[in-house]
Amino acid sequence: MKDYEYYMNKALSCAIKGYQNNEVPVGAVMVYQGKIIASAYNQKDSMNNVLKHAELICIEKASKKLKNWRLNGCTLFVTLEPCPMCASALQQARVDKVVYGTPSTNNKNHYLVDKIFSEVDINQSISYVGGILQEKCGNLLSDFFEKKRL
């Protein structure tokens, strides 16, 4: 559990960078053999690209680092439960595990992500766990959206 908190704090640092750049504060780090090989934060607004979720940027960076699109043996730590698009990409990339901070507030999102991660007919299933530093991750998102509404 200590390792999970350590890596989630690293993902939170990325999310804070996103917050400072007026992006929805979601951060992610990819870990391979105990080392962070990629990190990212959301950049949808700054890059005007719907695909620039923290998870997808992290997948791209990790693939370049490992010189392989297959990310077997990797664990992604992300501050917010992935959306279905990112969950599908993580499964296609063959990431072994996803650890997230705060769950999505959309129950349909959680249902779809669970279905994607559990699907064994497409590549492999992904083990995942949530609630790591949930309060910190959730508070950062809440604070961001509260300030947006002012």
N, C-alpha and C positions, 0 to 999 in steps of 0.2 A: 504494500500500500504506500509506503514511503516513496518508492520509485514512481508510482503513479502521480503522487502529489508533486514530486520534483519536476517531472516532465509537463504536468499540467500548468505549473507555475511558469514554465518556459513558454507554453502556448499562450498563457495570459499576458506575458510580456509582449508577445506579437499582437495580441488583441488590443493592447493599450496603444501600440504604434498605429494601428488602424483607427482607433478612437481619435488620436491626435491628428490624423489625416482626414477626419470627418467621414470615415467609413464605418459601416456597422461593425462593431468591435468583436470580430470572431478571429481567433488565432489558432494556428495548427503547427505541430512539429511532427516530423516523421523520424522514428527511431529504428535503427538497424544495429544489431549486435551491441546494444547498450549505448550507442552513440547517436546523437542527433545529426541526421544527414541532410535535413531540409527543414525550413521554417517559412511561414507565410502568414499574412493577414488578408482579409477581404480587400479587394481593389476594384470592385465593380464600378463605383462612381468615378474614381480617378482615371480608370482606363476605358470607361464607357463600354464595358464588356460584361454581359451577364454571366459569362463563364469564369470570371475571376473571383471565384469563391476561394477562401483560404485552403480548403482541402484539395481543390484541383491544382492550384499553384504549387502546393506541397508535393503532390503526386508528380507533377512535371519536373520539379527540381530534384526530387529523389531519383526519378528515372534517369536523369542526366548524370547524377552522381554515381549511380550504380551501373550506368551504361546498359540499362535493361528496362523495358517497360513492365516486366514482371517483378513485382515488389514482394516476393515471397520472403518471409522472415521479418517483415516490417510491421511496426505498430504505429498507428496514427493517434496522436493526442490532439483533441480539438475542443475548444471551449463551449461549443454549442452542438447539440445532436445534429448530425448531418442531414441535409435535405435528401429527397429521393435521387436527385441528379448526382449528387456527390457520393451517395451510398452505392449507386450503380457503378460509378467510376472506380470507387475503391474495390468493389468486387471484381471488376474487369482487370484491375491492376494486380489482383491476387494478394492484396494486403491481408496479413494474418489476423490482425486485431485492431479494433477501434475503441478508444477510451475517450469518453466525452464528459464535459463538465455539467452543463445544465440541459435538461431536456427541452425539446421544442414545446411551445405552448399549443401547438396544433396536434390534436390526437390522431388525425388522419396521417400526418407526417410520420409519427411514431409507428403507426401500423404498417405503412408502406416500407419504411426503413427496416423494420423487423422482418418483413416478408422478403425483402431484397437480401439482407444479410443471412437469412436462414435458407435461402434457395440453394440446394445442392446440385440441381440439374444444370446450372450455369456456373461453370468453373468450380468454385468451392464456397462453402459457407464461411462467414466471418464471425468470429466471436467478438462480442462487444460488451462493454460495461459503462454505465453512466453514473452521474452523481459525484464525480471526483471534483472537489472544491466547488461544488454546485452553487453555494451561496456567493462566493467571489465572482464566479463566471456570470451568474444571473444578475448580480448587482451592477456589474459593468454594463451589461446590455440595458437594464432598466434605466440607469443613469443617462446613458446615451439617448434613449428614446424620450425620456422626460425632458431633456434639454432641447431636443428637436421640436417638441410640442410648444415650447415657450414662445 
